[in-house]
Amino acid sequence: ASDSCREEVTRLREQEKLLKGQLQKQENLLHRLQLPNQPGKEDKARPDQSLDTEYTDCSQLFSSGRESSGFYSIKPRGSPFPFRVYCDMSDGGGWTVIQRRINGTESFNRSWAEYKDGFGDKDAEFWLGNDNLHYITTQGNYSLRINLGDFDGNQRYAEYKNFQVANEKDHYRLAFGSYVGTAGDALSGSYQVGASEWASHQGIKFSTHDQDNDNYKGNCAQEDNGGWWFNKCHSAHLNGMYYPKGHYSALTDNGVVWYTWRGWWYSLKTSSMKLRPMDFKMDPIDDANAVHPRPTS
């Protein structure tokens, strides 16, 4: 009986999400139709406008007709208040960006409290905040997509199903499912026999220089200059030191590292991490537009 109740609740929530999206599309259309009839007012509609309707992530915004990448306000279930996010509407749309590195302007060697709340400039480099990651990923089954770039202009990606971050009480423990991509599966440590024991990030707690939760005798976050889900210590570390030339030398492999692509001693130029529900689908109108693109002016 409890299983059938849970299924019914899930079905009703999905129906509610769909109805909210349809309502918002109608409101957006009405808003656009009304603007030309208001003399002296320009259409200043921008992606970062705050909406009365509360969306739980960027996929709902995309489904509601907000198809431009930019800043929006969301309020995941369980979050005590709305917060501002950058929505990436490329790669099929609907991605909530949780991390970005592009030029080294932001230090990621931050405290537990800073990683908890988030930091940085969402126009440039930032971490969305571990509490926010928890609120988003516990709403359902989410995919994590990681886009990476090196200093030679090459691009790779890694995508993981069932990405989830636990709450602070459980030290934001990481869980994730199967991998697809072109960058290699650095998170699971399965690239080499025996490596997963020390290199896998599966089920690992988050650590910072002032809160050591790793499986290493030392402090990985302190040695590698950034907060992350460290084991003993890592084969992926996207919050490390930013080195402006890629190849680097240091006492530890503390760069922006994705081992299965460029190894431990190459610090990547760009990285972004973003989330989207696994069951996300474009609606029939969007599917038709994907086949027959709308003309651009």
Secondary structure, 3 states (H helix, E strand, C coil): CHHHHHHHHHHHHHHHHHHHHHHHHHHHHHHHHHHHHCCCCCCCCCCCCCCCCCCCCHHHHHHCCCCCCEEEEECCCCCCCCEEEEEECCCCCCEEEEEEECCCCCCCCCCHHHHHHCEECCCCCEECCHHHHHHHHCCCCEEEEEEEECCCCCEEEEEEEEEEECCHHHCCCEECCCEEECCCCCCCCCCCCCCHHHHCCCCCCCEECCECCCCCCCCHHHHHCCCECCCCCCCEECCCECCCCCECCCCCCCECEEHHHHECCECCCEEEEEEEECCCCCCHHHHHHHHCCCCCC
